[in-house]
Amino acid sequence: MSMSHSPSLRYDRRPGRLPDDDPTGPLGPSGPFGPGGPSPAQPTPWLDEQLFGRRMLFLRGDIDAETAARAAAILLALDAAGTDPITMHLSADHGSLTAVWTLVDALDAVKAPVHATAIGQVGAAALGVFCAAGRRSAFAHARFRLAEPKVSSPGGTADQVVAEAGRYLRDLEDLVLRIAAATGQPRSSIEDDLQSGRVLSAEEALSYGLITDIVTR
């Protein structure tokens, strides 16, 4: 779906300043995230600058190829800019396994420590991204949905369909191993939970080993 962008917004580059033409700020009803502006999944230049300056990455919505590529580029740029920790806020309930591994590879490559914080719900393939972080936490009302990622319907010949199914199973096995390594849970338990679609609260995720702490005041 195409969305219109406000052509007259001007951004003051000084830290902490709001767009000149938007007195309500970037999160207000008439700001860049309001009607006529870009969606929260497409940060404005002002927000991009604020997040980058604070070494923060915000991922919201399905993790597709475009989202993963952009997030990987930001991670690599932040890593090149310094060794201070990078904070990644994640709210993603779905994602392409192929796209997720693109982002996981970037997370494995950066030398700076990455701290992931779950906001809202994190589930399915996106759990691979979350578990790739060195430190993991969650807001008090965050949820984790252990579920097998969706399978896209491949086209082509029978051999191509079989090959695609084989790639999916290999990627799924990598996801199981990644979650098991992060949580310390047995592989068989991870597989059972993914098949049943188990949902964990923040407290349950703490006991499960998915997170090390819950964000509080």
Backbone as numpy.savetxt, mean C-alpha at the origin, in Angstrom:
# Nx Ny Nz CAx CAy CAz Cx Cy Cz
-12.42 6.15 -14.89 -13.27 7.34 -14.89 -12.39 8.57 -14.89
-12.63 9.47 -15.79 -11.83 10.70 -15.84 -12.39 11.70 -14.86
-11.51 12.51 -14.26 -11.93 13.50 -13.28 -11.32 14.83 -13.66
-12.09 15.89 -13.51 -11.61 17.21 -13.87 -10.68 17.73 -12.82
-9.75 18.58 -13.20 -8.80 19.18 -12.28 -9.00 20.70 -12.27
-8.86 21.29 -11.09 -9.02 22.73 -10.98 -7.83 23.41 -11.61
-8.01 24.20 -12.67 -6.87 24.78 -13.39 -6.24 25.96 -12.69
-6.94 26.55 -11.70 -6.45 27.80 -11.14 -5.69 27.63 -9.83
-5.52 26.38 -9.33 -4.85 26.20 -8.04 -3.39 26.55 -8.15
-2.90 27.38 -7.22 -1.49 27.73 -7.18 -0.95 27.31 -5.82
0.22 26.72 -5.78 0.77 26.17 -4.55 1.94 26.99 -4.06
1.87 27.37 -2.79 2.99 28.04 -2.15 3.98 26.95 -1.73
5.22 27.03 -2.19 6.18 25.98 -1.95 6.77 26.01 -0.55
6.44 27.01 0.24 6.99 27.03 1.59 6.31 25.97 2.43
7.07 25.21 3.27 6.48 24.13 4.06 5.32 24.63 4.91
4.24 23.86 4.94 3.11 24.18 5.79 2.10 25.12 5.19
2.39 25.71 4.00 1.46 26.64 3.39 0.44 25.90 2.54
-0.77 26.43 2.50 -1.85 25.83 1.74 -1.97 26.48 0.38
-2.68 25.83 -0.55 -2.89 26.44 -1.86 -3.49 27.83 -1.73
-2.98 28.81 -2.50 -3.43 30.19 -2.40 -4.92 30.33 -2.68
-5.44 29.54 -3.63 -6.82 29.70 -4.04 -7.77 28.81 -3.27
-7.30 28.18 -2.18 -8.16 27.27 -1.43 -8.01 27.51 0.06
-8.77 28.42 0.64 -8.63 28.75 2.05 -9.01 27.62 2.97
-9.73 26.62 2.48 -10.15 25.53 3.36 -9.08 24.46 3.48
-8.04 24.52 2.66 -6.98 23.54 2.76 -7.22 22.35 1.86
-6.20 21.48 1.72 -6.25 20.38 0.77 -7.25 19.30 1.14
-7.67 19.25 2.40 -8.62 18.22 2.78 -10.02 18.77 2.99
-10.21 20.05 2.76 -11.51 20.68 2.95 -12.47 20.33 1.84
-13.76 20.69 2.00 -14.78 20.32 1.02 -14.56 20.94 -0.34
-13.87 22.08 -0.42 -13.65 22.69 -1.73 -12.20 22.61 -2.16
-11.39 21.80 -1.42 -9.98 21.67 -1.73 -9.76 20.70 -2.86
-8.49 20.37 -3.13 -8.16 19.47 -4.24 -8.83 18.11 -4.15
-9.20 17.68 -2.91 -9.84 16.38 -2.78 -11.36 16.50 -2.82
-11.88 17.70 -2.94 -13.32 17.89 -3.02 -13.81 17.77 -4.44
-15.08 18.12 -4.69 -15.62 18.04 -6.05 -14.79 18.85 -7.03
-14.50 18.23 -8.16 -13.75 18.93 -9.20 -12.25 18.80 -9.08
-11.76 18.14 -8.02 -10.33 17.97 -7.84 -9.93 16.53 -8.00
-8.62 16.24 -7.96 -8.15 14.88 -8.10 -8.53 14.03 -6.91
-8.59 12.75 -7.07 -8.97 11.85 -6.00 -7.82 11.70 -5.02
-8.10 11.19 -3.76 -7.02 10.98 -2.81 -5.96 10.01 -3.32
-6.32 9.12 -4.27 -5.35 8.18 -4.82 -4.38 8.88 -5.77
-4.69 10.13 -6.14 -3.83 10.91 -7.01 -3.45 12.20 -6.28
-2.39 12.14 -5.43 -2.04 13.29 -4.60 -1.75 14.54 -5.44
-2.07 15.69 -4.88 -1.78 16.95 -5.52 -0.30 17.27 -5.37
0.22 18.22 -6.17 1.62 18.60 -6.00 1.94 19.05 -4.58
1.01 19.77 -3.96 1.24 20.24 -2.58 1.40 19.06 -1.64
0.50 18.09 -1.74 0.56 16.94 -0.85 1.78 16.08 -1.16
2.08 15.90 -2.43 3.28 15.15 -2.82 4.51 15.73 -2.14
4.62 17.05 -2.18 5.79 17.70 -1.62 5.85 17.53 -0.11
4.70 17.66 0.55 4.67 17.50 2.00 5.06 16.09 2.42
4.52 15.09 1.72 4.81 13.70 2.06 6.28 13.38 1.80
6.78 13.81 0.65 8.18 13.51 0.30 9.12 14.15 1.31
8.84 15.40 1.70 9.70 16.07 2.65 9.73 15.40 4.00
8.68 14.71 4.33 8.61 13.99 5.61 8.93 12.50 5.46
9.42 12.12 4.27 9.79 10.74 3.98 8.62 9.79 4.24
7.46 10.17 3.71 6.25 9.40 3.88 5.69 8.97 2.53
5.10 7.78 2.50 4.45 7.25 1.31 3.07 6.78 1.72
2.04 7.23 0.98 0.67 6.86 1.31 0.09 6.06 0.15
-0.33 4.83 0.44 -0.93 3.96 -0.57 -2.37 3.66 -0.18
-3.29 3.99 -1.09 -4.70 3.77 -0.82 -5.36 3.18 -2.07
-6.21 2.18 -1.87 -6.91 1.57 -2.99 -6.18 0.36 -3.53
-6.72 -0.22 -4.57 -6.12 -1.41 -5.17 -4.71 -1.11 -5.67
-3.80 -2.04 -5.46 -2.43 -1.90 -5.93 -2.34 -2.51 -7.31
-2.40 -1.66 -8.32 -2.27 -2.12 -9.70 -0.87 -1.78 -10.20
-0.61 -2.07 -11.47 0.73 -1.87 -12.03 1.17 -0.41 -11.94
0.26 0.52 -12.24 0.62 1.94 -12.21 0.92 2.41 -10.79
0.07 2.01 -9.84 0.27 2.39 -8.45 1.58 1.84 -7.91
1.86 0.57 -8.24 3.08 -0.07 -7.75 4.32 0.59 -8.32
4.28 0.92 -9.61 5.44 1.54 -10.25 5.72 2.91 -9.65
4.66 3.68 -9.42 4.83 5.03 -8.85 5.36 4.94 -7.42
4.80 4.01 -6.62 5.25 3.86 -5.24 6.70 3.37 -5.18
7.07 2.47 -6.08 8.44 1.97 -6.12 9.41 3.11 -6.46
9.01 3.97 -7.39 9.86 5.10 -7.76 10.05 6.04 -6.58
8.98 6.29 -5.83 9.08 7.17 -4.66 10.00 6.55 -3.61
9.85 5.25 -3.36 10.69 4.58 -2.38 12.17 4.68 -2.75
12.47 4.43 -4.01 13.86 4.47 -4.45 14.43 5.89 -4.38
13.58 6.88 -4.69 14.02 8.27 -4.60 14.28 8.67 -3.15
13.39 8.28 -2.24 13.58 8.58 -0.82 14.83 7.89 -0.29
15.07 6.67 -0.74 16.24 5.93 -0.28 17.52 6.61 -0.76
17.48 7.12 -1.99 18.65 7.81 -2.53 18.89 9.15 -1.82
17.83 9.73 -1.27 17.94 11.04 -0.63 18.50 10.98 0.79
18.49 9.81 1.40 18.99 9.71 2.77 18.70 8.37 3.38
19.23 8.16 4.58 19.08 6.87 5.25 18.08 6.91 6.40
17.41 8.05 6.61 16.41 8.13 7.66 15.24 7.20 7.34
14.51 6.75 8.35 13.40 5.82 8.12 12.34 6.40 7.17
11.72 5.52 6.41 10.61 5.86 5.52 9.33 5.31 6.13
8.30 6.15 6.20 7.01 5.72 6.73 6.04 5.46 5.59
5.46 4.28 5.56 4.50 3.91 4.52 3.15 3.64 5.16
2.15 4.45 4.82 0.79 4.24 5.30 0.02 3.47 4.22
-0.61 2.38 4.63 -1.21 1.48 3.65 -2.67 1.21 3.99
-3.53 1.42 3.00 -4.95 1.07 3.10 -5.35 0.47 1.77
-5.17 -0.83 1.64 -5.40 -1.51 0.36 -5.93 -2.90 0.63
-7.09 -3.20 0.09 -7.72 -4.49 0.34 -7.56 -5.45 -0.83
-7.09 -4.95 -1.95 -6.90 -5.80 -3.13 -5.63 -5.39 -3.84
-5.25 -6.18 -4.80 -4.09 -5.83 -5.62 -3.72 -6.97 -6.54
-3.04 -6.62 -7.59 -2.51 -7.61 -8.52 -1.24 -8.19 -7.94
-1.12 -9.52 -7.95 0.09 -10.14 -7.41 1.33 -9.68 -8.16
1.22 -9.55 -9.47 2.36 -9.09 -10.26 2.78 -7.68 -9.85
1.80 -6.79 -9.67 2.09 -5.42 -9.26 2.66 -5.39 -7.84
2.11 -6.20 -6.98 2.57 -6.24 -5.59 4.04 -6.64 -5.51
4.44 -7.62 -6.32 5.84 -8.05 -6.25 6.78 -7.00 -6.81
6.30 -6.17 -7.72 7.11 -5.04 -8.18 7.45 -4.13 -7.01
6.46 -3.86 -6.19 6.65 -2.98 -5.04 7.45 -3.67 -3.94
7.20 -4.96 -3.73 7.96 -5.71 -2.72 9.44 -5.74 -3.07
9.75 -5.92 -4.35 11.16 -5.92 -4.77 11.82 -4.58 -4.45
11.08 -3.48 -4.65 11.62 -2.16 -4.32 11.85 -2.03 -2.81
10.90 -2.53 -2.02 11.05 -2.48 -0.57 12.26 -3.30 -0.11
12.48 -4.42 -0.76 13.64 -5.25 -0.40 14.96 -4.57 -0.80
14.90 -3.71 -1.81 16.12 -3.09 -2.34 16.57 -1.86 -1.55
15.62 -1.15 -0.93 16.00 0.09 -0.24 16.80 -0.24 1.01
17.77 0.61 1.31 18.61 0.42 2.49 18.01 1.11 3.72
17.24 2.16 3.51 16.62 2.87 4.63 15.55 1.98 5.26
15.41 2.00 6.58 14.36 1.20 7.22 12.98 1.73 6.83
12.04 0.81 6.62 10.67 1.16 6.23 9.71 0.73 7.33
8.90 1.68 7.78 7.90 1.42 8.81 6.53 1.51 8.16
5.80 0.39 8.12 4.47 0.35 7.52 3.40 0.47 8.60
2.41 1.31 8.34 1.28 1.47 9.25 -0.01 1.20 8.49
-0.81 0.28 9.01 -2.07 -0.07 8.37 -3.16 0.91 8.79
-3.86 1.42 7.77 -5.00 2.31 7.99 -6.20 1.68 7.28
-7.34 1.61 7.93 -8.49 1.00 7.27 -8.31 -0.50 7.20
-8.35 -1.06 5.99 -8.22 -2.51 5.83 -7.12 -2.84 4.84
-6.31 -3.80 5.20 -5.25 -4.31 4.33 -5.53 -5.79 4.12
-5.53 -6.22 2.86 -5.87 -7.61 2.63 -5.33 -8.16 1.34
-5.51 -9.48 1.20 -5.16 -10.22 -0.02 -3.72 -9.95 -0.43
-3.50 -9.63 -1.70 -2.13 -9.46 -2.21 -1.40 -8.32 -1.51
-2.13 -7.28 -1.08 -1.50 -6.13 -0.42 -0.78 -6.53 0.87
-1.14 -7.67 1.43 -0.44 -8.13 2.63 1.04 -8.38 2.34
1.36 -8.73 1.09 2.75 -8.92 0.73 3.55 -7.65 0.89
2.97 -6.52 0.49 3.63 -5.22 0.64 3.80 -4.89 2.12
2.75 -5.10 2.89 2.79 -4.78 4.30 3.86 -5.61 5.01
3.93 -6.89 4.71 4.87 -7.78 5.38 6.31 -7.54 4.94
6.51 -6.83 3.83 7.87 -6.54 3.36 8.54 -5.44 4.16
7.76 -4.71 4.94 8.33 -3.62 5.76 9.05 -4.20 6.96
10.10 -3.52 7.39 10.87 -4.00 8.52 10.14 -3.86 9.84
9.31 -2.84 9.94 8.52 -2.62 11.15 7.08 -2.39 10.72
6.14 -2.98 11.45 4.73 -2.92 11.06 3.87 -2.57 12.26
2.97 -1.61 12.06 2.03 -1.23 13.10 0.67 -0.98 12.47
-0.32 -0.66 13.29 -1.68 -0.45 12.77 -2.42 0.53 13.65
-3.33 1.26 13.04 -4.24 2.08 13.82 -5.22 1.15 14.56
-5.82 1.66 15.62 -6.63 0.82 16.49 -7.79 0.15 15.78
-8.36 0.79 14.75 -9.52 0.22 14.06 -9.16 -0.37 12.70
-7.89 -0.59 12.46 -7.47 -1.23 11.21 -7.88 -2.70 11.22
-8.04 -3.24 10.03 -8.40 -4.65 9.87 -7.47 -5.29 8.85
-7.25 -6.58 9.01 -6.42 -7.34 8.08 -7.24 -8.52 7.55
-7.37 -8.59 6.24 -8.17 -9.66 5.62 -7.23 -10.64 4.93
-7.07 -11.79 5.54 -6.25 -12.84 4.95 -7.11 -13.57 3.91
-6.80 -13.37 2.65 -7.58 -13.97 1.58 -6.71 -14.15 0.36
-7.02 -15.17 -0.42 -6.28 -15.40 -1.65 -6.60 -14.28 -2.64
-5.59 -13.72 -3.30 -5.84 -12.65 -4.27 -6.74 -13.11 -5.40
-7.43 -12.15 -6.00 -8.31 -12.46 -7.11 -7.50 -12.98 -8.29
-8.13 -13.86 -9.04 -7.50 -14.41 -10.24 -8.13 -13.74 -11.45
-7.32 -13.07 -12.26 -7.83 -12.49 -13.49 -8.06 -13.59 -14.50
-9.03 -13.40 -15.40 -9.33 -14.41 -16.40 -8.42 -14.21 -17.61
-7.40 -15.04 -17.75 -6.48 -14.86 -18.87 -7.11 -15.31 -20.17
-6.73 -14.67 -21.23 -7.19 -15.07 -22.55 -6.09 -15.82 -23.27
-6.32 -16.12 -24.53 -5.30 -16.78 -25.32 -5.54 -18.27 -25.45
-4.50 -18.97 -25.81 -4.59 -20.40 -26.04 -4.63 -21.16 -24.72
-4.91 -22.47 -24.82 -4.94 -23.29 -23.63 -3.58 -23.31 -22.93
-2.50 -23.36 -23.73 -1.16 -23.35 -23.14 -0.88 -22.05 -22.40
-1.37 -20.94 -22.95 -1.17 -19.64 -22.28 -1.94 -19.57 -20.98
-3.15 -20.13 -20.97 -3.95 -20.15 -19.75 -3.26 -20.98 -18.68
-2.73 -22.14 -19.07 -2.03 -23.00 -18.12 -0.78 -22.31 -17.58
-0.05 -21.63 -18.45 1.16 -20.93 -18.01 0.82 -19.82 -17.03
-0.26 -19.08 -17.31 -0.69 -18.01 -16.40 -1.11 -18.56 -15.05
-1.80 -19.71 -15.07 -2.21 -20.35 -13.81 -0.98 -20.77 -13.01
0.04 -21.26 -13.69 1.27 -21.65 -13.00 1.96 -20.47 -12.36
1.99 -19.33 -13.06 2.59 -18.11 -12.49 1.82 -17.65 -11.27
0.50 -17.73 -11.34 -0.32 -17.31 -10.20 -0.02 -18.17 -8.98
0.08 -19.48 -9.17 0.35 -20.37 -8.04 1.72 -20.11 -7.43
2.71 -19.80 -8.27 4.03 -19.48 -7.75 4.01 -18.17 -6.96
3.30 -17.18 -7.49 3.19 -15.91 -6.78 2.43 -16.08 -5.47
1.40 -16.92 -5.49 0.63 -17.17 -4.27 1.50 -17.85 -3.22
2.33 -18.77 -3.65 3.24 -19.44 -2.71 4.21 -18.43 -2.11
4.72 -17.50 -2.93 5.60 -16.46 -2.42 4.89 -15.60 -1.38
3.61 -15.32 -1.61 2.85 -14.53 -0.64 2.71 -15.27 0.69
2.42 -16.56 0.61 2.30 -17.37 1.83 3.62 -17.35 2.60
4.73 -17.55 1.90 6.04 -17.57 2.55 6.39 -16.22 3.16
6.00 -15.14 2.47 6.29 -13.80 2.98 5.52 -13.55 4.27
4.24 -13.92 4.30 3.44 -13.73 5.51 3.95 -14.61 6.64
4.30 -15.84 6.32 4.80 -16.76 7.34 6.11 -16.25 7.94
7.00 -15.72 7.10 8.27 -15.20 7.60 8.06 -13.99 8.50
7.09 -13.15 8.17 6.84 -11.93 8.95 6.16 -12.24 10.28
5.27 -13.22 10.28 4.46 -13.49 11.47 5.00 -14.60 12.35
5.77 -15.51 11.77 6.21 -16.67 12.53 5.17 -17.77 12.60
4.06 -17.58 11.87 3.01 -18.60 11.85 3.41 -19.74 10.91
2.95 -20.96 11.19 3.24 -22.08 10.28 2.63 -21.84 8.90
3.31 -22.33 7.89 2.82 -22.16 6.53 1.42 -22.73 6.36
1.16 -23.87 6.97 -0.15 -24.50 6.84 -1.25 -23.62 7.42
-0.95 -22.92 8.50 -1.95 -22.02 9.11 -2.23 -20.84 8.20
-1.18 -20.30 7.59 -1.35 -19.18 6.66 -2.23 -19.61 5.49
-1.96 -20.78 4.94 -2.75 -21.27 3.80 -4.21 -21.45 4.18
-4.46 -22.02 5.37 -5.84 -22.21 5.82 -6.54 -20.88 6.00
-5.85 -19.90 6.57 -6.46 -18.59 6.82 -6.74 -17.86 5.51
-5.85 -18.01 4.53 -6.09 -17.37 3.23 -7.29 -18.00 2.53
-7.44 -19.29 2.66 -8.55 -19.97 2.02 -9.89 -19.62 2.68
-9.86 -19.42 3.99 -11.11 -19.13 4.71 -11.46 -17.65 4.70
-10.49 -16.78 4.32 -10.75 -15.34 4.32 -10.82 -14.76 5.72
-9.97 -15.23 6.60 -9.99 -14.78 7.99 -9.69 -13.28 8.10
-10.43 -12.60 8.95 -10.24 -11.17 9.18 -9.75 -10.96 10.61
-8.70 -10.17 10.74 -8.11 -9.91 12.05 -8.29 -8.45 12.43
-8.65 -8.21 13.67 -8.64 -6.86 14.21 -7.20 -6.48 14.51
-6.97 -5.24 14.91 -5.62 -4.81 15.24 -5.07 -5.63 16.42
-5.92 -5.86 17.41 -5.48 -6.66 18.57 -5.15 -8.08 18.15
-5.98 -8.66 17.28 -5.73 -10.02 16.82 -4.48 -10.09 15.95
-4.27 -9.04 15.14 -3.07 -8.99 14.31 -1.81 -8.91 15.16
-1.91 -8.24 16.29 -0.78 -8.16 17.22 -0.43 -9.54 17.75
-1.44 -10.30 18.15 -1.21 -11.66 18.64 -0.73 -12.59 17.52
-1.21 -12.34 16.31 -0.88 -13.18 15.16 0.56 -12.96 14.70
1.11 -11.79 15.01 2.47 -11.47 14.60 2.56 -10.57 13.39
1.40 -10.13 12.86 1.41 -9.25 11.69 1.96 -7.88 12.02
1.70 -7.41 13.23 2.16 -6.09 13.65 2.89 -6.21 14.98
3.68 -5.19 15.28 4.41 -5.18 16.55 3.81 -4.20 17.55
2.98 -3.28 17.07 2.35 -2.34 17.99 1.13 -1.70 17.35
0.27 -1.14 18.19 -0.93 -0.44 17.75 -0.74 1.04 18.05
-1.02 1.88 17.04 -0.83 3.31 17.18 -1.87 3.86 18.16
-1.41 4.57 19.18 -2.29 5.19 20.16 -1.91 6.65 20.31
-2.66 7.35 21.12 -2.37 8.76 21.35 -1.05 8.94 22.07
